[in-house]
Amino acid sequence: MSTIKNTNLPPSVKIGYRTLRLEKLSKVKSQCHAGICKWHDGLLLLAAHKDTQELAATILHELFHAIFCGFSSRKELTEEQEEQAADILSNGLGAVIRDNPELIAWLVHELEGGDEGDE
């Protein structure tokens, strides 16, 4: 495995207590999958993508799998239901992020604590 060659893409992502490394998916597996979440191994494996928009969509999709794995017992959803939920949420949130940069900046600011103490 090797890191993704995109100068703006961080090498890892933190989700709760876990840090997941972003790495290339092997050519054999990438023929079947755009990405694979390996929560217990601390990895998000990503196939080569035609463009960064497709890569971003795949990362969002795999992040939802990581969230399901890290924040639920994974017994609530079947594998098919989880896949469908990851598709719906990644496509929807991707559109919200793309179309509402001011809202995203505000959310990040407020989730970091906003202007606490600036009264």
Phi and psi restraints in degrees (value plus and minus 20) as a CYANA .aco file:
   2 SER   PHI    -162.2  -122.2
   2 SER   PSI     146.7   186.7
   3 THR   PHI     -91.7   -51.7
   3 THR   PSI     140.4   180.4
   4 ILE   PHI     -97.5   -57.5
   4 ILE   PSI     114.0   154.0
   5 LYS   PHI    -110.5   -70.5
   5 LYS   PSI      63.7   103.7
   6 ASN   PHI    -167.6  -127.6
   6 ASN   PSI      90.7   130.7
   7 THR   PHI     -79.9   -39.9
   7 THR   PSI     -45.2    -5.2
   8 ASN   PHI    -110.9   -70.9
   8 ASN   PSI     -31.2     8.8
   9 LEU   PHI    -104.3   -64.3
   9 LEU   PSI     104.3   144.3
  10 PRO   PHI     -86.5   -46.5
  10 PRO   PSI     136.0   176.0
  11 PRO   PHI     -95.5   -55.5
  11 PRO   PSI     -34.3     5.7
  12 SER   PHI    -172.3  -132.3
  12 SER   PSI     147.5   187.5
  13 VAL   PHI    -156.4  -116.4
  13 VAL   PSI     118.9   158.9
  14 LYS   PHI    -120.4   -80.4
  14 LYS   PSI     108.9   148.9
  15 ILE   PHI    -151.0  -111.0
  15 ILE   PSI      87.5   127.5
  16 GLY   PHI      41.9    81.9
  16 GLY   PSI    -148.3  -108.3
  17 TYR   PHI    -104.3   -64.3
  17 TYR   PSI     -24.4    15.6
  18 ARG   PHI    -127.9   -87.9
  18 ARG   PSI     122.0   162.0
  19 THR   PHI    -132.0   -92.0
  19 THR   PSI     104.3   144.3
  20 LEU   PHI    -127.4   -87.4
  20 LEU   PSI     108.5   148.5
  21 ARG   PHI     -99.0   -59.0
  21 ARG   PSI     120.1   160.1
  22 LEU   PHI    -114.4   -74.4
  22 LEU   PSI      96.6   136.6
  23 GLU   PHI    -154.7  -114.7
  23 GLU   PSI     140.9   180.9
  24 LYS   PHI     -90.8   -50.8
  24 LYS   PSI     121.7   161.7
  25 LEU   PHI    -106.3   -66.3
  25 LEU   PSI     121.1   161.1
  26 SER   PHI     -80.7   -40.7
  26 SER   PSI     134.0   174.0
  27 LYS   PHI     -78.7   -38.7
  27 LYS   PSI     -56.5   -16.5
  28 VAL   PHI     -83.7   -43.7
  28 VAL   PSI     -70.8   -30.8
  29 LYS   PHI     -90.6   -50.6
  29 LYS   PSI     -49.5    -9.5
  30 SER   PHI     -90.1   -50.1
  30 SER   PSI     -35.0     5.0
  31 GLN   PHI     -91.5   -51.5
  31 GLN   PSI     -41.8    -1.8
  32 CYS   PHI    -127.2   -87.2
  32 CYS   PSI     -44.6    -4.6
  33 HIS   PHI    -153.4  -113.4
  33 HIS   PSI     123.6   163.6
  34 ALA   PHI    -103.7   -63.7
  34 ALA   PSI     -45.2    -5.2
  35 GLY   PHI    -186.0  -146.0
  35 GLY   PSI     139.5   179.5
  36 ILE   PHI    -161.7  -121.7
  36 ILE   PSI     111.2   151.2
  37 CYS   PHI    -114.0   -74.0
  37 CYS   PSI     104.7   144.7
  38 LYS   PHI    -140.0  -100.0
  38 LYS   PSI      55.6    95.6
  39 TRP   PHI     -71.6   -31.6
  39 TRP   PSI     -70.2   -30.2
  40 HIS   PHI     -90.6   -50.6
  40 HIS   PSI     -39.6     0.4
  41 ASP   PHI    -114.9   -74.9
  41 ASP   PSI     -24.1    15.9
  42 GLY   PHI      50.1    90.1
  42 GLY   PSI      17.8    57.8
  43 LEU   PHI    -152.8  -112.8
  43 LEU   PSI     122.6   162.6
  44 LEU   PHI    -136.2   -96.2
  44 LEU   PSI      92.4   132.4
  45 LEU   PHI    -115.6   -75.6
  45 LEU   PSI     109.7   149.7
  46 LEU   PHI    -146.4  -106.4
  46 LEU   PSI     111.2   151.2
  47 ALA   PHI     -95.3   -55.3
  47 ALA   PSI     142.9   182.9
  48 ALA   PHI     -84.1   -44.1
  48 ALA   PSI     116.6   156.6
  49 HIS   PHI    -138.6   -98.6
  49 HIS   PSI     133.2   173.2
  50 LYS   PHI     -84.5   -44.5
  50 LYS   PSI     -56.6   -16.6
  51 ASP   PHI    -168.7  -128.7
  51 ASP   PSI     148.0   188.0
  52 THR   PHI     -91.3   -51.3
  52 THR   PSI     -44.4    -4.4
  53 GLN   PHI     -85.0   -45.0
  53 GLN   PSI     -63.7   -23.7
  54 GLU   PHI     -85.1   -45.1
  54 GLU   PSI     -61.1   -21.1
  55 LEU   PHI     -81.7   -41.7
  55 LEU   PSI     -64.6   -24.6
  56 ALA   PHI     -81.1   -41.1
  56 ALA   PSI     -62.7   -22.7
  57 ALA   PHI     -82.7   -42.7
  57 ALA   PSI     -60.6   -20.6
  58 THR   PHI     -85.8   -45.8
  58 THR   PSI     -62.0   -22.0
  59 ILE   PHI     -81.0   -41.0
  59 ILE   PSI     -66.2   -26.2
  60 LEU   PHI     -77.5   -37.5
  60 LEU   PSI     -65.3   -25.3
  61 HIS   PHI     -78.5   -38.5
  61 HIS   PSI     -68.1   -28.1
  62 GLU   PHI     -89.1   -49.1
  62 GLU   PSI     -50.3   -10.3
  63 LEU   PHI     -82.9   -42.9
  63 LEU   PSI     -58.4   -18.4
  64 PHE   PHI     -85.5   -45.5
  64 PHE   PSI     -57.9   -17.9
  65 HIS   PHI     -80.9   -40.9
  65 HIS   PSI     -62.0   -22.0
  66 ALA   PHI     -83.7   -43.7
  66 ALA   PSI     -60.8   -20.8
  67 ILE   PHI     -83.9   -43.9
  67 ILE   PSI     -64.4   -24.4
  68 PHE   PHI     -78.8   -38.8
  68 PHE   PSI     -62.3   -22.3
  69 CYS   PHI     -90.9   -50.9
  69 CYS   PSI     -61.7   -21.7
  70 GLY   PHI    -102.0   -62.0
  70 GLY   PSI     -43.6    -3.6
  71 PHE   PHI    -140.6  -100.6
  71 PHE   PSI      -7.6    32.4
  72 SER   PHI    -165.0  -125.0
  72 SER   PSI     150.7   190.7
  73 SER   PHI    -103.6   -63.6
  73 SER   PSI     -24.3    15.7
  74 ARG   PHI      43.0    83.0
  74 ARG   PSI      -8.5    31.5
  75 LYS   PHI    -116.1   -76.1
  75 LYS   PSI     -32.4     7.6
  76 GLU   PHI     -90.9   -50.9
  76 GLU   PSI     -51.0   -11.0
  77 LEU   PHI    -143.5  -103.5
  77 LEU   PSI     125.3   165.3
  78 THR   PHI     -93.9   -53.9
  78 THR   PSI     147.6   187.6
  79 GLU   PHI     -79.0   -39.0
  79 GLU   PSI     -61.0   -21.0
  80 GLU   PHI     -85.7   -45.7
  80 GLU   PSI     -61.2   -21.2
  81 GLN   PHI     -85.6   -45.6
  81 GLN   PSI     -60.5   -20.5
  82 GLU   PHI     -83.6   -43.6
  82 GLU   PSI     -62.5   -22.5
  83 GLU   PHI     -81.8   -41.8
  83 GLU   PSI     -63.8   -23.8
  84 GLN   PHI     -84.9   -44.9
  84 GLN   PSI     -62.6   -22.6
  85 ALA   PHI     -83.2   -43.2
  85 ALA   PSI     -62.6   -22.6
  86 ALA   PHI     -82.1   -42.1
  86 ALA   PSI     -59.4   -19.4
  87 ASP   PHI     -82.5   -42.5
  87 ASP   PSI     -71.2   -31.2
  88 ILE   PHI     -81.9   -41.9
  88 ILE   PSI     -69.3   -29.3
  89 LEU   PHI     -87.1   -47.1
  89 LEU   PSI     -61.1   -21.1
  90 SER   PHI     -88.2   -48.2
  90 SER   PSI     -60.2   -20.2
  91 ASN   PHI     -87.6   -47.6
  91 ASN   PSI     -63.2   -23.2
  92 GLY   PHI     -87.2   -47.2
  92 GLY   PSI     -68.6   -28.6
  93 LEU   PHI     -86.8   -46.8
  93 LEU   PSI     -56.3   -16.3
  94 GLY   PHI     -78.2   -38.2
  94 GLY   PSI     -62.2   -22.2
  95 ALA   PHI     -86.4   -46.4
  95 ALA   PSI     -60.9   -20.9
  96 VAL   PHI     -83.2   -43.2
  96 VAL   PSI     -65.3   -25.3
  97 ILE   PHI     -81.7   -41.7
  97 ILE   PSI     -67.3   -27.3
  98 ARG   PHI     -83.1   -43.1
  98 ARG   PSI     -62.6   -22.6
  99 ASP   PHI    -110.1   -70.1
  99 ASP   PSI     -27.8    12.2
 100 ASN   PHI    -157.8  -117.8
 100 ASN   PSI      41.7    81.7
 101 PRO   PHI     -81.8   -41.8
 101 PRO   PSI     -52.4   -12.4
 102 GLU   PHI     -86.6   -46.6
 102 GLU   PSI     -60.9   -20.9
 103 LEU   PHI     -83.7   -43.7
 103 LEU   PSI     -62.7   -22.7
 104 ILE   PHI     -83.1   -43.1
 104 ILE   PSI     -62.6   -22.6
 105 ALA   PHI     -81.4   -41.4
 105 ALA   PSI     -62.2   -22.2
 106 TRP   PHI     -83.7   -43.7
 106 TRP   PSI     -66.7   -26.7
 107 LEU   PHI     -78.3   -38.3
 107 LEU   PSI     -66.6   -26.6
 108 VAL   PHI     -79.5   -39.5
 108 VAL   PSI     -66.7   -26.7
 109 HIS   PHI     -78.2   -38.2
 109 HIS   PSI     -68.0   -28.0
 110 GLU   PHI     -90.5   -50.5
 110 GLU   PSI     -57.8   -17.8
 111 LEU   PHI     -88.1   -48.1
 111 LEU   PSI     -44.0    -4.0
 112 GLU   PHI    -102.8   -62.8
 112 GLU   PSI     -22.1    17.9
 113 GLY   PHI      95.1   135.1
 113 GLY   PSI     -23.5    16.5
 114 GLY   PHI      37.5    77.5
 114 GLY   PSI    -160.0  -120.0
 115 ASP   PHI    -125.9   -85.9
 115 ASP   PSI      27.4    67.4
 116 GLU   PHI     -74.0   -34.0
 116 GLU   PSI     112.2   152.2
 117 GLY   PHI      62.1   102.1
 117 GLY   PSI     -17.2    22.8
 118 ASP   PHI    -115.0   -75.0
 118 ASP   PSI      12.2    52.2
